[in-house]
Amino acid sequence: MASWSANTSRTATLWGGAGLALGGILWILAGVPFPHVVAAGVWQATANILICAAAVILGMGSHHEPGIAGRSGWGVTAVILFGARNLVLAVFGWISLAAFNATGTVMPVVVVINAVLVIAFALATLAAGIFAIQAGALHGVARWTLFAVGCCYLLSIPSLFVLWNPVSSILGYLGPWLVMITGLSYAVHGQLTSIRARTKAINEQW
């Protein structure tokens, strides 16, 4: 295990995890039927920004201490790409919709680019999970949650090519929940030392 792993910023895991958890919750809410589609759009846009910002914090770390992927430049990049996924796909979706409204047809190149982006971000998220495991900065459930998100994204790819695939559809709905769980696990992980110290103090007083 790397010597710096124990020094991974608790501030980064706390605030990054909290942002990721909140983003996941808003992403889930965006999928709930609303009286007006604008409400769902606001939830989703806010979720996309929060998840992206949280991933930057988790990848870069804080106070000169590394993030969840350690000091690996590739690892940091993979974590940030994981966070940028929803935001980039949303922006591309808006561009694609504008192109469709202008031409009245779905251009094949748009479909191909969308598929490439989905696959690339799935692989980046899976890589981020692997880097986080190898870094040894996280322990317990928190060590594996991002890898689970990457697996979920990767296994949902067939839905791009098949009109209806029950497994991929379920995994697609599972994604926001896994992102929320990942954020919660990171936020709690960042405070484990404090929680243990307080628990020990309370036990000693009794």
N, CA, C and O of each residue as an XYZ file, in Angstrom:
824
protein
N       0.856     -1.197      0.000
C       0.000      0.000      0.000
C       0.880      1.230      0.000
O       1.887      1.282      0.706
N       0.500      2.227     -0.794
C       1.325      3.420     -0.912
C       1.413      4.142      0.418
O       0.464      4.158      1.202
N       2.585      4.747      0.660
C       2.825      5.377      1.951
C       1.956      6.606      2.163
O       1.697      6.995      3.302
N       1.494      7.234      1.050
C       0.709      8.442      1.187
C      -0.767      8.156      1.342
O      -1.543      9.083      1.575
N      -1.189      6.899      1.220
C      -2.617      6.592      1.179
C      -3.344      7.048      2.430
O      -4.488      7.496      2.365
N      -2.669      6.932      3.583
C      -3.310      7.314      4.841
C      -3.502      8.814      4.933
O      -4.297      9.288      5.745
N      -2.767      9.588      4.091
C      -2.846     11.036      4.145
C      -3.835     11.625      3.143
O      -3.895     12.841      2.961
N      -4.609     10.758      2.495
C      -5.611     11.256      1.564
C      -6.514     12.248      2.280
O      -6.971     11.993      3.395
N      -6.766     13.368      1.641
C      -7.482     14.466      2.278
C      -8.878     14.071      2.747
O      -9.728     13.667      1.953
N      -9.095     14.199      4.062
C     -10.426     13.944      4.611
C     -11.387     15.048      4.192
O     -12.592     14.825      4.077
N     -10.840     16.244      3.964
C     -11.676     17.346      3.492
C     -12.229     17.037      2.112
O     -13.402     17.288      1.834
N     -11.376     16.488      1.242
C     -11.803     16.152     -0.118
C     -12.868     15.061     -0.108
O     -13.865     15.163     -0.822
N     -12.664     14.022      0.693
C     -13.641     12.941      0.719
C     -14.955     13.383      1.364
O     -16.028     12.915      0.983
N     -14.865     14.291      2.348
C     -16.088     14.776      2.988
C     -16.904     15.628      2.029
O     -18.065     15.323      1.756
N     -16.293     16.707      1.511
C     -17.039     17.622      0.653
C     -17.293     17.042     -0.725
O     -18.366     17.234     -1.298
N     -16.307     16.333     -1.259
C     -16.526     15.676     -2.548
C     -17.602     14.611     -2.454
O     -18.456     14.492     -3.334
N     -17.552     13.836     -1.373
C     -18.567     12.806     -1.172
C     -19.946     13.395     -0.968
O     -20.930     12.883     -1.502
N     -20.024     14.482     -0.188
C     -21.310     15.136      0.053
C     -21.894     15.688     -1.251
O     -23.092     15.560     -1.503
N     -21.045     16.299     -2.072
C     -21.505     16.824     -3.362
C     -21.979     15.722     -4.281
O     -22.978     15.867     -4.986
N     -21.244     14.603     -4.266
C     -21.613     13.459     -5.101
C     -22.944     12.869     -4.640
O     -23.793     12.522     -5.460
N     -23.120     12.757     -3.327
C     -24.361     12.206     -2.778
C     -25.553     13.102     -3.126
O     -26.604     12.613     -3.540
N     -25.381     14.411     -2.956
C     -26.461     15.344     -3.268
C     -26.780     15.323     -4.760
O     -27.942     15.371     -5.164
N     -25.719     15.249     -5.571
C     -25.924     15.155     -7.017
C     -26.688     13.900     -7.389
O     -27.565     13.929     -8.252
N     -26.349     12.786     -6.726
C     -27.061     11.536     -6.986
C     -28.530     11.634     -6.605
O     -29.395     11.137     -7.326
N     -28.818     12.273     -5.476
C     -30.204     12.437     -5.024
C     -30.997     13.277     -6.031
O     -32.125     12.930     -6.382
N     -30.402     14.379     -6.493
C     -31.081     15.231     -7.470
C     -31.266     14.507     -8.802
O     -32.264     14.713     -9.493
N     -30.306     13.665     -9.156
C     -30.407     12.867    -10.386
C     -31.596     11.906    -10.273
O     -32.344     11.719    -11.233
N     -31.760     11.308     -9.106
C     -32.901     10.414     -8.867
C     -34.214     11.194     -8.962
O     -35.174     10.741     -9.586
N     -34.241     12.376     -8.332
C     -35.446     13.210     -8.357
C     -35.800     13.647     -9.776
O     -36.974     13.808    -10.109
N     -34.772     13.837    -10.613
C     -35.012     14.259    -11.990
C     -35.770     13.195    -12.783
O     -36.418     13.497    -13.785
N     -35.681     11.950    -12.323
C     -36.385     10.860    -12.999
C     -37.807     10.670    -12.518
O     -38.548      9.850    -13.061
N     -38.194     11.435    -11.485
C     -39.558     11.351    -10.959
C     -40.466     12.243    -11.798
O     -40.097     13.381    -12.089
N     -41.657     11.756    -12.199
C     -42.572     12.575    -13.013
C     -42.932     13.890    -12.311
O     -43.382     13.891    -11.165
N     -42.729     15.000    -13.014
C     -43.065     16.317    -12.480
C     -44.216     16.914    -13.298
O     -44.394     16.568    -14.465
N     -45.004     17.819    -12.677
C     -46.073     18.485    -13.424
C     -45.542     19.242    -14.635
O     -46.233     19.387    -15.643
N     -44.312     19.720    -14.524
C     -43.724     20.480    -15.625
C     -42.320     19.952    -15.888
O     -41.546     19.725    -14.958
N     -42.001     19.760    -17.152
C     -40.717     19.174    -17.527
C     -39.545     20.065    -17.129
O     -38.430     19.575    -16.953
N     -39.785     21.365    -16.984
C     -38.715     22.291    -16.606
C     -38.149     21.936    -15.236
O     -36.944     22.056    -15.012
N     -39.018     21.496    -14.311
C     -38.566     21.137    -12.969
C     -37.564     20.002    -13.020
O     -36.525     20.054    -12.363
N     -37.873     18.975    -13.799
C     -36.956     17.837    -13.947
C     -35.645     18.288    -14.574
O     -34.573     17.812    -14.201
N     -35.738     19.210    -15.530
C     -34.532     19.720    -16.178
C     -33.640     20.473    -15.218
O     -32.416     20.365    -15.286
N     -34.246     21.238    -14.322
C     -33.473     21.988    -13.320
C     -32.784     21.026    -12.365
O     -31.607     21.200    -12.049
N     -33.513     20.005    -11.899
C     -32.910     19.005    -11.011
C     -31.719     18.344    -11.689
O     -30.650     18.199    -11.097
N     -31.926     17.938    -12.965
C     -30.873     17.219    -13.680
C     -29.661     18.106    -13.929
O     -28.526     17.666    -13.745
N     -29.884     19.331    -14.339
C     -28.770     20.242    -14.606
C     -27.973     20.508    -13.333
O     -26.743     20.529    -13.358
N     -28.674     20.711    -12.226
C     -27.996     20.940    -10.942
C     -27.206     19.704    -10.527
O     -26.081     19.805    -10.039
N     -27.816     18.533    -10.730
C     -27.131     17.279    -10.401
C     -25.858     17.118    -11.221
O     -24.816     16.732    -10.692
N     -25.944     17.417    -12.519
C     -24.780     17.283    -13.401
C     -23.620     18.159    -12.943
O     -22.470     17.720    -12.931
N     -23.926     19.394    -12.569
C     -22.890     20.333    -12.125
C     -22.294     19.887    -10.795
O     -21.078     19.931    -10.609
N     -23.148     19.459     -9.873
C     -22.669     19.009     -8.558
C     -21.759     17.794     -8.680
O     -20.701     17.741     -8.052
N     -22.165     16.825     -9.482
C     -21.373     15.603     -9.647
C     -20.020     15.929    -10.273
O     -18.999     15.372     -9.869
N     -20.008     16.819    -11.246
C     -18.758     17.212    -11.895
C     -17.834     17.914    -10.906
O     -16.650     17.588    -10.820
N     -18.372     18.876    -10.160
C     -17.567     19.609     -9.181
C     -17.047     18.681     -8.090
O     -15.897     18.798     -7.666
N     -17.892     17.760     -7.635
C     -17.488     16.814     -6.593
C     -16.363     15.913     -7.074
O     -15.440     15.610     -6.318
N     -16.436     15.486     -8.326
C     -15.398     14.610     -8.874
C     -14.052     15.329     -8.974
O     -13.000     14.722     -8.769
N     -14.092     16.617     -9.290
C     -12.846     17.400     -9.339
C     -12.202     17.434     -7.954
O     -10.990     17.266     -7.819
N     -13.025     17.654     -6.929
C     -12.514     17.682     -5.552
C     -11.957     16.313     -5.162
O     -10.876     16.216     -4.581
N     -12.702     15.264     -5.487
C     -12.269     13.909     -5.134
C     -11.007     13.504     -5.892
O     -10.153     12.800     -5.353
N     -10.894     13.943     -7.123
C      -9.725     13.577     -7.921
C      -8.482     14.376     -7.546
O      -7.386     13.823     -7.455
N      -8.656     15.679     -7.329
C      -7.517     16.547     -7.070
C      -7.064     16.523     -5.607
O      -5.894     16.777     -5.319
N      -7.986     16.217     -4.678
C      -7.641     16.276     -3.266
C      -7.622     17.720     -2.790
O      -8.093     18.615     -3.491
N      -7.081     17.946     -1.605
C      -6.998     19.304     -1.075
C      -5.882     19.403     -0.049
O      -5.415     18.392      0.476
N      -5.460     20.624      0.231
C      -4.403     20.878      1.222
C      -3.134     20.069      0.919
O      -2.504     19.513      1.819
N      -2.780     20.018     -0.366
C      -1.559     19.334     -0.819
C      -1.594     17.833     -0.538
O      -0.552     17.178     -0.547
N      -2.773     17.290     -0.292
C      -2.922     15.851     -0.093
C      -3.667     15.267     -1.290
O      -4.527     15.937     -1.861
N      -3.357     14.041     -1.678
C      -3.941     13.454     -2.890
C      -5.413     13.129     -2.738
O      -5.947     13.076     -1.630
N      -6.065     12.910     -3.887
C      -7.458     12.513     -3.901
C      -7.594     11.004     -3.815
O      -6.655     10.308     -3.429
N      -8.764     10.504     -4.176
C      -9.053      9.083     -3.995
C      -8.229      8.182     -4.910
O      -8.063      6.998     -4.617
N      -7.706      8.725     -6.019
C      -6.900      7.927     -6.945
C      -5.409      8.097     -6.698
O      -4.590      7.630     -7.489
N      -5.051      8.763     -5.604
C      -3.638      8.961     -5.296
C      -3.014     10.034     -6.163
O      -3.687     10.968     -6.598
N      -1.732      9.895     -6.410
C      -0.989     10.915     -7.160
C      -0.863     10.571     -8.644
O      -0.138     11.245     -9.376
N      -1.550      9.547     -9.086
C      -1.507      9.164    -10.492
C      -2.261     10.183    -11.346
O      -3.442     10.450    -11.121
N      -1.563     10.740    -12.320
C      -2.208     11.698    -13.220
C      -3.343     11.054    -13.998
O      -4.386     11.671    -14.213
N      -3.135      9.803    -14.423
C      -4.181      9.085    -15.148
C      -5.380      8.832    -14.244
O      -6.529      8.928    -14.676
N      -5.101      8.509    -12.992
C      -6.179      8.260    -12.034
C      -7.010      9.498    -11.781
O      -8.239      9.443    -11.765
N      -6.323     10.628    -11.580
C      -7.024     11.905    -11.356
C      -7.892     12.244    -12.561
O      -9.044     12.654    -12.416
N      -7.318     12.068    -13.767
C      -8.061     12.347    -14.999
C      -9.298     11.460    -15.105
O     -10.372     11.932    -15.478
N      -9.150     10.175    -14.779
C     -10.269      9.237    -14.864
C     -11.390      9.623    -13.902
O     -12.567      9.544    -14.254
N     -11.026     10.041    -12.686
C     -12.038     10.448    -11.700
C     -12.791     11.685    -12.194
O     -14.014     11.761    -12.076
N     -12.060     12.646    -12.744
C     -12.696     13.868    -13.244
C     -13.609     13.552    -14.434
O     -14.690     14.129    -14.558
N     -13.175     12.633    -15.309
C     -14.009     12.238    -16.445
C     -15.290     11.556    -15.973
O     -16.355     11.748    -16.560
N     -15.183     10.756    -14.908
C     -16.377     10.147    -14.318
C     -17.388     11.227    -13.947
O     -18.578     11.100    -14.236
N     -16.906     12.288    -13.303
C     -17.794     13.359    -12.882
C     -18.341     14.182    -14.038
O     -19.453     14.705    -13.964
N     -17.559     14.298    -15.107
C     -17.972     15.115    -16.255
C     -18.961     14.393    -17.164
O     -19.564     15.012    -18.041
N     -19.128     13.110    -16.965
C     -19.961     12.283    -17.862
C     -21.336     12.890    -18.126
O     -21.680     13.193    -19.269
N     -22.107     13.063    -17.076
C     -23.486     13.522    -17.247
C     -23.553     14.916    -17.863
O     -24.415     15.194    -18.696
N     -22.643     15.784    -17.449
C     -22.646     17.153    -17.952
C     -22.343     17.181    -19.444
O     -23.024     17.866    -20.207
N     -21.329     16.441    -19.858
C     -20.947     16.404    -21.273
C     -22.054     15.781    -22.124
O     -22.391     16.296    -23.189
N     -22.616     14.665    -21.643
C     -23.695     14.014    -22.397
C     -24.931     14.905    -22.499
O     -25.623     14.899    -23.517
N     -25.206     15.673    -21.438
C     -26.349     16.585    -21.472
C     -26.130     17.699    -22.492
O     -27.027     18.023    -23.270
N     -24.923     18.286    -22.484
C     -24.613     19.356    -23.442
C     -24.681     18.824    -24.868
O     -25.215     19.478    -25.764
N     -24.132     17.627    -25.064
C     -24.186     17.029    -26.413
C     -25.632     16.739    -26.812
O     -26.003     16.872    -27.978
N     -26.448     16.338    -25.826
C     -27.858     16.089    -26.105
C     -28.576     17.348    -26.564
O     -29.398     17.302    -27.480
N     -28.263     18.482    -25.922
C     -28.865     19.757    -26.329
C     -28.428     20.142    -27.745
O     -29.233     20.618    -28.546
N     -27.151     19.931    -28.037
C     -26.641     20.238    -29.382
C     -27.324     19.345    -30.417
O     -27.703     19.802    -31.495
N     -27.476     18.061    -30.070
C     -28.124     17.108    -30.983
C     -29.575     17.490    -31.231
O     -30.066     17.390    -32.356
N     -30.263     17.929    -30.178
C     -31.664     18.334    -30.313
C     -31.787     19.569    -31.201
O     -32.699     19.674    -32.021
N     -30.855     20.497    -31.022
C     -30.867     21.701    -31.857
C     -30.646     21.344    -33.325
O     -31.279     21.911    -34.215
N     -29.732     20.388    -33.565
C     -29.467     19.949    -34.935
C     -30.688     19.263    -35.530
O     -30.998     19.438    -36.709
N     -31.379     18.480    -34.705
C     -32.587     17.787    -35.176
C     -33.691     18.789    -35.509
O     -34.378     18.652    -36.521
N     -33.857     19.793    -34.655
C     -34.882     20.813    -34.906
C     -34.580     21.602    -36.177
O     -35.493     22.052    -36.870
N     -33.293     21.765    -36.477
C     -32.900     22.540    -37.656
C     -33.050     21.734    -38.944
O     -33.421     22.280    -39.983
N     -32.758     20.424    -38.873
C     -32.748     19.605    -40.087
C     -33.969     18.701    -40.216
O     -34.352     18.320    -41.322
N     -34.575     18.361    -39.092
C     -35.729     17.461    -39.127
C     -35.354     15.998    -39.208
O     -36.228     15.137    -39.308
N     -34.060     15.703    -39.164
C     -33.590     14.313    -39.230
C     -32.493     14.081    -38.193
O     -31.810     15.011    -37.764
N     -32.345     12.820    -37.804
C     -31.271     12.437    -36.889
C     -30.060     12.041    -37.729
O     -30.097     11.045    -38.452
N     -29.007     12.813    -37.631
C     -27.819     12.549    -38.430
C     -27.044     11.351    -37.862
O     -26.834     11.274    -36.652
N     -26.621     10.421    -38.718
C     -25.877      9.243    -38.247
C     -24.650      9.588    -37.420
O     -24.320      8.883    -36.467
N     -23.972     10.678    -37.785
C     -22.760     11.061    -37.070
C     -23.078     11.407    -35.621
O     -22.254     11.179    -34.735
N     -24.262     11.955    -35.371
C     -24.674     12.296    -34.007
C     -24.847     11.025    -33.179
O     -24.432     10.969    -32.021
N     -25.458     10.015    -33.774
C     -25.665      8.740    -33.088
C     -24.324      8.097    -32.746
O     -24.132      7.575    -31.648
N     -23.400      8.143    -33.705
C     -22.075      7.533    -33.497
C     -21.315      8.263    -32.393
O     -20.737      7.627    -31.511
N     -21.314      9.589    -32.438
C     -20.597     10.370    -31.421
C     -21.181     10.110    -30.039
O     -20.439      9.973    -29.066
N     -22.504     10.040    -29.947
C     -23.145      9.775    -28.658
C     -22.723      8.419    -28.110
O     -22.421      8.292    -26.923
N     -22.700      7.403    -28.974
C     -22.291      6.061    -28.548
C     -20.841      6.051    -28.093
O     -20.508      5.418    -27.091
N     -19.978      6.747    -28.820
C     -18.557      6.812    -28.466
C     -18.385      7.489    -27.111
O     -17.593      7.038    -26.283
N     -19.126      8.568    -26.886
C     -19.027      9.278    -25.608
C     -19.481      8.396    -24.454
O     -18.816      8.336    -23.420
N     -20.612      7.708    -24.623
C     -21.134      6.839    -23.559
C     -20.130      5.738    -23.218
O     -19.872      5.464    -22.046
N     -19.573      5.115    -24.243
C     -18.606      4.038    -24.022
C     -17.328      4.575    -23.379
O     -16.794      3.966    -22.452
N     -16.840      5.716    -23.871
C     -15.604      6.301    -23.340
C     -15.759      6.667    -21.867
O     -14.863      6.403    -21.066
N     -16.883      7.268    -21.508
C     -17.101      7.650    -20.112
C     -17.294      6.431    -19.219
O     -16.895      6.447    -18.055
N     -17.901      5.378    -19.753
C     -18.045      4.144    -18.980
C     -16.679      3.539    -18.667
O     -16.425      3.101    -17.545
N     -15.809      3.520    -19.669
C     -14.458      2.988    -19.472
C     -13.656      3.867    -18.517
O     -12.899      3.360    -17.689
N     -13.824      5.188    -18.634
C     -13.121      6.115    -17.745
C     -13.569      5.912    -16.296
O     -12.745      5.935    -15.382
N     -14.873      5.713    -16.087
C     -15.385      5.499    -14.732
C     -14.873      4.186    -14.163
O     -14.502      4.112    -12.992
N     -14.854      3.152    -14.994
C     -14.318      1.869    -14.548
C     -12.843      2.002    -14.180
O     -12.396      1.459    -13.171
N     -12.089      2.731    -15.009
C     -10.668      2.971    -14.722
C     -10.505      3.758    -13.428
O      -9.607      3.472    -12.637
N     -11.369      4.751    -13.205
C     -11.306      5.544    -11.974
C     -11.515      4.653    -10.757
O     -10.837      4.801     -9.741
N     -12.463      3.725    -10.873
C     -12.706      2.790     -9.777
C     -11.511      1.908     -9.498
O     -11.187      1.633     -8.342
N     -10.855      1.464    -10.556
C      -9.663      0.613    -10.405
C      -8.524      1.397     -9.773
O      -7.838      0.892     -8.884
N      -8.318      2.631    -10.226
C      -7.274      3.480     -9.646
C      -7.544      3.732     -8.162
O      -6.621      3.728     -7.347
N      -8.820      3.952     -7.817
C      -9.170      4.200     -6.416
C      -8.876      2.971     -5.559
O      -8.425      3.102     -4.422
N      -9.127      1.784     -6.096
C      -8.841      0.541     -5.367
C      -7.337      0.368     -5.188
O      -6.860      0.052     -4.098
N      -6.592      0.582     -6.284
C      -5.141      0.395     -6.242
C      -4.451      1.409     -5.335
O      -3.436      1.102     -4.710
N      -5.007      2.622     -5.265
C      -4.371      3.659     -4.445
C      -4.377      3.293     -2.971
O      -3.474      3.685     -2.231
N      -5.380      2.551     -2.538
C      -5.453      2.145     -1.134
C      -5.815      3.275     -0.200
O      -5.633      3.169      1.013
N      -6.339      4.382     -0.771
C      -6.688      5.535      0.057
C      -8.021      5.357      0.770
O      -8.283      6.002      1.785
N      -8.854      4.487      0.239
C     -10.181      4.248      0.800
C     -10.249      2.840      1.375
O      -9.504      1.948      0.970
N     -11.150      2.661      2.320
C     -11.285      1.361      2.973
C     -12.752      0.969      3.063
O     -13.643      1.811      2.951
N     -12.986     -0.303      3.265
C     -14.344     -0.784      3.421
C     -15.157     -0.631      2.147
O     -14.638     -0.789      1.042
N     -16.436     -0.324      2.313
C     -17.345     -0.176      1.176
C     -16.887      0.933      0.240
O     -17.010      0.803     -0.978
N     -16.359      2.024      0.793
C     -15.946      3.176     -0.015
C     -14.893      2.811     -1.058
O     -14.787      3.466     -2.095
N     -14.134      1.789     -0.786
C     -13.063      1.403     -1.713
C     -13.620      0.836     -3.020
O     -12.956      0.896     -4.055
N     -14.843      0.284     -2.976
C     -15.376     -0.452     -4.118
C     -16.531      0.245     -4.829
O     -16.907     -0.167     -5.926
N     -17.095      1.275     -4.241
C     -18.328      1.835     -4.796
C     -18.146      2.461     -6.186
O     -19.003      2.286     -7.052
N     -17.050      3.184     -6.409
C     -16.839      3.802     -7.722
C     -16.628      2.738     -8.790
O     -17.054      2.910     -9.932
N     -15.980      1.653     -8.429
C     -15.809      0.536     -9.358
C     -17.174     -0.037     -9.731
O     -17.399     -0.415    -10.881
N     -18.079     -0.101     -8.762
C     -19.441     -0.598     -9.023
C     -20.172      0.318    -10.001
O     -20.902     -0.151    -10.875
N     -19.970      1.631     -9.847
C     -20.579      2.590    -10.781
C     -20.049      2.346    -12.190
O     -20.816      2.339    -13.153
N     -18.740      2.146    -12.311
C     -18.135      1.882    -13.612
C     -18.681      0.619    -14.253
O     -18.952      0.594    -15.454
N     -18.844     -0.430    -13.458
C     -19.418     -1.686    -13.969
C     -20.849     -1.469    -14.444
O     -21.259     -1.999    -15.477
N     -21.606     -0.683    -13.677
C     -22.990     -0.381    -14.028
C     -23.054      0.359    -15.367
O     -23.852      0.008    -16.235
N     -22.217      1.375    -15.529
C     -22.191      2.132    -16.782
C     -21.801      1.228    -17.954
O     -22.386      1.303    -19.035
N     -20.810      0.381    -17.720
C     -20.298     -0.476    -18.791
C     -21.343     -1.498    -19.227
O     -21.535     -1.729    -20.421
N     -22.019     -2.109    -18.252
C     -22.995     -3.155    -18.558
C     -24.290     -2.598    -19.135
O     -25.093     -3.344    -19.695
N     -24.498     -1.289    -19.001
C     -25.700     -0.678    -19.575
C     -25.495     -0.238    -21.020
O     -26.436      0.234    -21.658
N     -24.276     -0.384    -21.547
C     -23.974      0.031    -22.921
C     -24.837     -0.667    -23.968
O     -25.245     -0.020    -24.933
N     -25.137     -1.977    -23.819
C     -25.981     -2.633    -24.846
C     -27.293     -1.926    -25.122
O     -27.867     -2.109    -26.195
N     -27.788     -1.123    -24.191
C     -29.040     -0.407    -24.412
C     -28.918      0.599    -25.559
O     -29.927      1.055    -26.098
N     -27.663      0.948    -25.936
C     -27.455      1.850    -27.062
C     -27.782      1.177    -28.389
O     -28.137      1.844    -29.361
N     -27.660     -0.152    -28.424
C     -27.764     -0.876    -29.687
C     -28.993     -1.785    -29.767
O     -29.347     -2.269    -30.842
N     -29.638     -2.012    -28.617
C     -30.826     -2.857    -28.574
C     -32.002     -2.006    -28.134
O     -31.901     -1.226    -27.186
N     -33.126     -2.164    -28.836
C     -34.284     -1.328    -28.546
C     -34.725     -1.461    -27.099
O     -35.035     -0.463    -26.447
N     -34.755     -2.688    -26.592
C     -35.115     -2.882    -25.185
C     -34.352     -4.068    -24.629
O     -34.480     -5.194    -25.110
N     -33.558     -3.794    -23.611
C     -32.783     -4.838    -22.950
C     -33.065     -4.709    -21.459
O     -32.657     -3.722    -20.847
N     -33.756     -5.684    -20.854
C     -34.163     -5.534    -19.449
C     -33.006     -5.321    -18.487
O     -33.104     -4.511    -17.566
N     -31.901     -6.050    -18.696
C     -30.754     -5.922    -17.793
C     -30.152     -4.525    -17.891
O     -29.898     -3.876    -16.877
N     -29.927     -4.067    -19.124
C     -29.341     -2.741    -19.334
C     -30.267     -1.642    -18.821
O     -29.809     -0.630    -18.289
N     -31.577     -1.851    -18.986
C     -32.544     -0.856    -18.513
C     -32.501     -0.731    -17.000
O     -32.530      0.376    -16.460
N     -32.431     -1.868    -16.315
C     -32.356     -1.861    -14.846
C     -31.073     -1.185    -14.389
O     -31.083     -0.384    -13.454
N     -29.971     -1.512    -15.053
C     -28.689     -0.919    -14.687
C     -28.689      0.588    -14.939
O     -28.060      1.348    -14.204
N     -29.401      1.013    -15.985
C     -29.502      2.436    -16.262
C     -30.196      3.183    -15.137
O     -29.787      4.288    -14.779
N     -31.251      2.586    -14.573
C     -31.945      3.190    -13.440
C     -31.123      3.097    -12.157
O     -31.269      3.920    -11.253
N     -30.257      2.084    -12.089
C     -29.453      1.870    -10.888
C     -28.313      2.881    -10.761
O     -27.848      3.161     -9.656
N     -27.862      3.430    -11.897
C     -26.734      4.348    -11.905
C     -26.826      5.489    -10.907
O     -25.896      5.678    -10.124
N     -27.919      6.264    -10.902
C     -28.020      7.384     -9.953
C     -27.946      6.945     -8.498
O     -27.374      7.644     -7.661
N     -28.525      5.784     -8.197
C     -28.493      5.278     -6.821
C     -27.076      4.914     -6.408
O     -26.663      5.168     -5.276
N     -26.329      4.312     -7.341
C     -24.944      3.953     -7.031
C     -24.072      5.191     -6.843
O     -23.183      5.205     -5.991
N     -24.326      6.225     -7.634
C     -23.586      7.480     -7.473
C     -23.874      8.078     -6.098
O     -22.959      8.555     -5.426
N     -25.130      8.057     -5.678
C     -25.496      8.570     -4.356
C     -24.817      7.765     -3.252
O     -24.275      8.336     -2.305
N     -24.848      6.436     -3.376
C     -24.222      5.568     -2.371
C     -22.718      5.802     -2.325
O     -22.118      5.810     -1.250
N     -22.111      5.992     -3.498
C     -20.671      6.277     -3.564
C     -20.354      7.559     -2.807
O     -19.408      7.603     -2.020
N     -21.140      8.593     -3.043
C     -20.924      9.858     -2.344
C     -21.076      9.726     -0.844
O     -20.265     10.262     -0.088
N     -22.100      9.023     -0.405
C     -22.316      8.829      1.031
C     -21.161      8.060      1.663
O     -20.709      8.389      2.760
N     -20.688      7.030      0.958
C     -19.586      6.229      1.501
C     -18.315      7.058      1.629
O     -17.556      6.879      2.582
N     -18.071      7.970      0.677
C     -16.894      8.835      0.733
C     -17.021      9.857      1.860
O     -16.065     10.107      2.594
N     -18.211     10.445      1.989
C     -18.425     11.456      3.025
C     -18.230     10.859      4.418
O     -17.611     11.476      5.285
N     -18.761      9.657      4.624
C     -18.602      8.984      5.915
C     -17.153      8.572      6.122
O     -16.617      8.692      7.224
N     -16.517      8.081      5.050
C     -15.118      7.653      5.143
C     -14.219      8.796      5.586
O     -13.265      8.588      6.336
N     -14.523     10.002      5.120
C     -13.711     11.154      5.463
C     -13.788     11.537      6.930
O     -12.933     12.261      7.440
N     -14.817     11.046      7.602
C     -15.000     11.400      9.005
C     -14.841     10.199      9.943
O     -15.124     10.301     11.137
N     -14.391      9.071      9.407
C     -14.281      7.855     10.225
C     -13.375      8.053     11.437
O     -13.695      7.609     12.540
N     -12.242      8.724     11.223
C     -11.302      8.932     12.330
C     -11.957      9.730     13.458
O     -11.833      9.386     14.634
N     -12.660     10.811     13.075
C     -13.336     11.629     14.083
C     -14.439     10.846     14.782
O     -14.603     10.938     15.998
N     -15.192     10.077     14.006
C     -16.288      9.292     14.580
C     -15.752      8.268     15.572
O     -16.312      8.089     16.654
N     -14.660      7.593     15.198
C     -14.070      6.589     16.090
C     -13.536      7.234     17.363
O     -13.682      6.687     18.456
N     -12.912      8.407     17.208
C     -12.363      9.096     18.375
C     -13.477      9.502     19.336
O     -13.345      9.347     20.550
N     -14.570     10.019     18.788
C     -15.686     10.429     19.631
C     -16.336      9.226     20.304
O     -16.713      9.281     21.474
N     -16.461      8.146     19.550
C     -17.053      6.922     20.127
C     -16.204      6.386     21.263
O     -16.714      5.964     22.300
N     -14.881      6.412     21.044
C     -13.957      5.941     22.082
C     -14.047      6.806     23.332
O     -14.033      6.297     24.452
N     -14.142      8.148     23.128
C     -14.242      9.059     24.261
C     -15.527      8.824     25.057
O     -15.525      8.852     26.288
N     -16.620      8.591     24.332
C     -17.903      8.334     24.999
C     -17.858      7.032     25.787
O     -18.354      6.953     26.911
N     -17.256      6.011     25.180
C     -17.137      4.709     25.869
C     -16.274      4.828     27.126
O     -16.572      4.211     28.149
N     -15.205      5.624     27.047
C     -14.322      5.788     28.205
C     -15.015      6.533     29.343
O     -14.780      6.266     30.522
N     -15.886      7.488     28.950
C     -16.625      8.227     29.969
C     -17.626      7.346     30.709
O     -17.893      7.541     31.895
N     -18.170      6.378     29.987
C     -19.115      5.455     30.608
C     -18.385      4.385     31.416
O     -19.025      3.518     32.011
